[in-house]
Amino acid sequence: MNNLDCSNLPEEGKTPGAVALDRCDCLIQQYLTWKKENHRRSTRAQGVALVFTAVIPVILLLPWPYVNIVGAAFSAVAAIATGLLAINGWRENFIRYGYIYHMLQVEKYLYKAQATKEYPDDDPQKATRNFVKRIEGLVTLDVTEWRTEMQRIEDRSN
């Protein structure tokens, strides 16, 4: 996956608000990339599993000398696709990254429009501090959810 480095963006000559917006834009792009990649992988694995599973009964009815081997191979491919989907959590990641992506967009627009009390137009420094806290809180939420999921998987395997 394409990883953007959102922690090392140029800051020289920029206002704190511009720096915060640049970071938010970078995070939005990063989460969108991750969301799309996980969606693509999830869709592909689900499609492979579905097609190979559906074709197995048809193959087993064909009068070929090695039909059992072909049927077993199709079954194995379907099982591998299903396993990869479960192990890698592409569908769950797609949902999680999509949520964070959307929430970052919402915060950016609320900040730019000064649409909430957290982003007062009469105190730009307070608005910028709140904006930074909120976008970093979303990233922290994502990391916390990921750690919780990893712990759940580890506990289940023990």
N, C-alpha and C positions, 0 to 999 in steps of 0.2 A: 504494500500500500504506500501511497505517496504521503510522506510525513512532512508537514510544514513545521518550521521551528518558530513557534509563536512566542518563545521566551527571549528571543534575541533580535527584536525588531529595531530598526533605527529610530532614535529618539531625538537626536540633535536638532535644535531649533524648533521643536514642536511643543505645543502647549500640552499640559497633562491630559486635557480632554481629547486632543488629537491622538496622543499616544494610546489612551484607553480605547478609542474607536478603532485604531489600527490593530490593536491586540484582539478586540472583539471580532473585527472583520477576518483576521487570520484564523481565530478559533471557529468562526462560522464556516469558513472554507474547509478547515480541517475536519470538522464534524460532518459536513456535507460529503466530503470525499469518503470518509469512513462509512457513512450511511449507505452511499451508493455501492461501494465495494462489497459490503456485507449483504446488501440486497441482491446484488448480482450473484454472489456465491450461494446464497440461500436458495434463490430461485433456480439456479442451475442444479444444485444437489437435489432439490425437491422434484424437479422435472425428470432427472435421470432415474431417481428412485421410483417415481410413478410409472414412467414408460417401461422400464425394465420389469417391474412387478406385473404390470398389465399384460405384457407380451409373453410371460412365462407359460401360462396355460395354453396359449395358441401354439407356441413352439413345441410343447410336449405332445401335441396332437399330430404333429407332422410325421410322415413316415420316413424319417432319416435314420441311417444306421447309428449315428452318435447323438441322437436327440437328447438323451439324458445328460450328456456332457455339456451340450449347448444350454440346456435349461438350467443346469447347475451354475454355469458361468454367468448367465443372466441374473440368477438369484444372488450370486456373490456380488455382482456389480450393484444391484439394488441395495443389498445390505451394507456395502461399503459407503455408498452415497448417503444412506440414512445415518450410518455411524458418524461419518464426517460432519454431517449437519448437526448432530447432537453434540459431538465432542467440541467442535469449534464454536458453537453457539451463534452462528451467523444470523439467524432470525432474531434472536434476543438482542444481539448487538445492533442490528439494523433498527430495531425499535428504540433501544436506549440512545443510540447516536442521533436518531431522528428527533427524539424528544429534546435532547440538549441543544441540537441545531435550532429547532424551533424556538426554544426559550431564549437562546442567545439573540436571535433575530428580534423577538419581542422586546427584550431589554434594550437593545440598540435603538429601536424606534421609540420606545418610551422615553429614553434619555434624550434623543435628538429632538423630540417634540415637547420635551419637558411636560409630559402628560400626567405625571403623578407627583404626589407630595415628596417622594424620595428624590426627585429631580427638579428642585425649585429654580425658577428662572432668575430670581433675585440673589442667588448664592451659587454661582457656577462651580466654585471649589467643592462645596458640599455635594452638589449634584455629581461631579466627577468622582469624588470619593465613594459615594453610594453606588455609582455605576460599576466602578472597579470591584467593590465588595460583592456586588450581586453577580457579575459575570464570573468572578473567581469562585464564588459560592457554587455556581452551576457546575463548574469543572470539578470542584471538590466533591460535589454530590455524585457526579459520574464515577469518580475514582472510588468513593465509598461504596457505591452500589456494586462496582466491579469486585472490590475486595470481599464484600459480603457474599457475592455469587461464587467466587473462588473458594471461600471458606465452606460454603454449603456443598460444593462439589467435592471438596476434600473430605468433609465429614461423611458424606454419602459413600465414598469409596473405602473408608476405614471400617 
